[in-house]
């Protein structure tokens, strides 16, 4: 198929989705079509956003092998006028049943019918949830006695009220919303610095570090508290921390919650829900993207308080280059190349060095300290080009003149697909930093990528949902469920939480607890208290990296055996995997430090872990620099074709 035919097929696929109110999603390792619309039942208009039962298009590996034409044909077969009729008939039947029960018992069916808005879930399952909700209201839901007790223990309709300190305060929320490079943070941080007491809550340790330093420079007595790092000021009036570490029990004057649009993140959104519900500040700034407005208004209305919306525009214009970059020979100082994996970043870095450029490399597996050091070399002019992943889209203020996407595709954990418009805009927005450049420019490396990125930047981003805020269970919740049901296994308690949350309250939904539950399975085999198992289940260790998972298991066994756990100095290995090994080692030290703050008797070497994190980060940074120098002087192989890396 020619490039023109491929583009035409891709456009036809996009046009078909748009015309049929549908989007492609991945769920449970499969591609599916998610559709939205509205049904009429009596005088009610009931919105829905669901995956039709016939809307599954196949496992991700199979879908990726299809041509765009074949994908379109399969989509047309699974989602068409007949499928729409089947779906809406089933939804009307469900709604009729819900409304009949509600009418008979003089109940409001709205909450139950809201179950039909769940973008990633199967229609038939959401119909069951809708019926379960109305039956629970009716009091005749055919559940087991344990399920009844669990629902009572997990009364998430009272979730905000569980934050008693914040709920007792007359809080004023100020939502400062705008695109990247609109100056959202400036006014909020000025107010925070002038306040008698306050907190800055960040999505990343890197951002917490940056604004900790910002407050220090302003003469504020501030402490830094993240999961694995503490810098405690003896007379601190302020704290800069990651969002998960906020203190719900200490009243303060001003709080700043950054990147509020992450409320919609199924993995970490629960931390933002908790912070908005529970930060005990008189004034709470919510900083983030414009599409978060509707969600903020809904959540603040539910939890109480006054709300002020401030909308900002970008301070410098953002423009697409007329043509794709085409060749790395066309790079200019101040450019940032974007790839979406560590391997691709290092490959593109090597090619840029071969063209004679001094390069910084930034990707997610690097510690915040290394990312910052690499970015600072670009800021100071020691390097002229950055090659990075979307890790540069949050927390690194790099004065980029132009952002160039080497691809518009990214692996999402299940499959590789086009990035979202929101992500494209966040990354592209890093171009043209106000005060450094009059405008920012964006380009794709090749014609196809250039076209896709152009379309993504023009796309209007859907607002965040006004219901369905993610909630994760804290230890107190799990202990309540355990007391009510007699269940003591952490895995079973997490499962009960996620199972019954949907029946009880449509305003909150369970966060993605899959990683925590995977750890809970083997933690439940050890003689540990529920509190200890819960703590270990939250330790930031990837079970996909054997060295880290094995270390966590060893540490948990030491805790169960009642003996201190040593911190071994991990010596680096040579060869092509040395950099990866150092990166994983740095994560291991960070995890030990994280546990050291919570279980000091078992993990007494927290200071050593901090020191080794620092020296290992320095080794990684030095290794990146040395690789740059070697690559710059090494003979380079001839390169053929338009692209060697990132081709999709």
Order of alpha helices (4+ residues) and beta strands (2+ residues): alpha-beta-beta-beta-alpha-alpha-alpha-alpha-beta-alpha-alpha-alpha-beta-alpha-beta-alpha-beta-beta-beta-beta-alpha-beta-alpha-beta-beta-beta-alpha-beta-alpha-beta-beta-beta-beta-alpha-beta-alpha-beta-alpha-alpha-beta-alpha-alpha-alpha-alpha-alpha
